[in-house]
Amino acid sequence: MGILNVTPDSFFDGGKYKDEAAILTQVEKMLIDGATFIDIGAYSSRPNAPDVSETEEKQRLLPMVELILKKFPETIISIDTFRSEVAKEAIAIGAAMINDISAGNLDNQMMKTVGKLGVPYIMMHLQGTPKTMQQNPNYEDVVKELLHYFSRKIAEAKSHKINDLIIDPGFGFGKTIAHNYTILKQLEVFKMLDFPILAGVSRKSMIYKVLETSPQEALNGTSVLHTIALQNGASILRVHDVKEAMECVKLVGIMRA
């Protein structure tokens, strides 16, 4: 899953794709490099990011969906939003799935909406909100608490007739670096939920803070963690660098053959 942030302030590529030409060039590159999905987000969920109104999110996002599908009509577009109205309008113009960082917690109409739309739904775990999530995140047993959380959320999703679910443990969303590595080490445990697991570790602080570098210098570390995630049960990698991630997928696949 290739990441396309049409935001001015995302932690790695904020403001990088400001015009149509830059967006289409990046999408084409990700598709050529092997991306199965393109995940478009117009609301930065990095810690302490400023709020974006629903109107502004739509104004950033919806024209980009139309632009991409006009140029690359076969593209499977995932919409990174926690707002049900944004989800509904994006699906109406051709997007294919919804990626919700809050699993419905930030909009109580989201699951009902996704159920009616009949599209796949990525449910992520988030402790708190994007503004508060890194203010002393605390768990007695992070893996056990995430399993309980997803068990409840899966039951809620099924009650709304959502059957195509993907589980995202939410690396970096309300977790310390230690929490993130505990989850990564025990990622295979989440296979008991019987849904595909998405791992989103690309260029995150759990890499560059440990290596004492920066998001821009975190590609090698990202590839290492992508390999571990795949070995531990991840089915989807959400990435900034599709070519390098696909190399991980291919090499791990050969190891399994």
Secondary structure, 3 states (H helix, E strand, C coil): CEEEECCCCCCCCCCCCCCHHHHHHHHHHHHHHCCCCEEEECCCCCCCCCCCCHHHHHHHHHHHHHHHHHHCCCCCEEEECCCHHHHHHHHHCCCCEEEECCCCCCCCCHHHHHHHHCCCEEEECCCCCCCCCCCCCCCCCHHHHHHHHHHHHHHHHHHCCCCCEEEECCCCCCCCHHHHHHHHHCHHHHHHHCCCEEECCCCCHHHHHHHCCCHHHCHHHHHHHHHHHHHCCCCEECECCHHHHHHHHHHHHHHHC
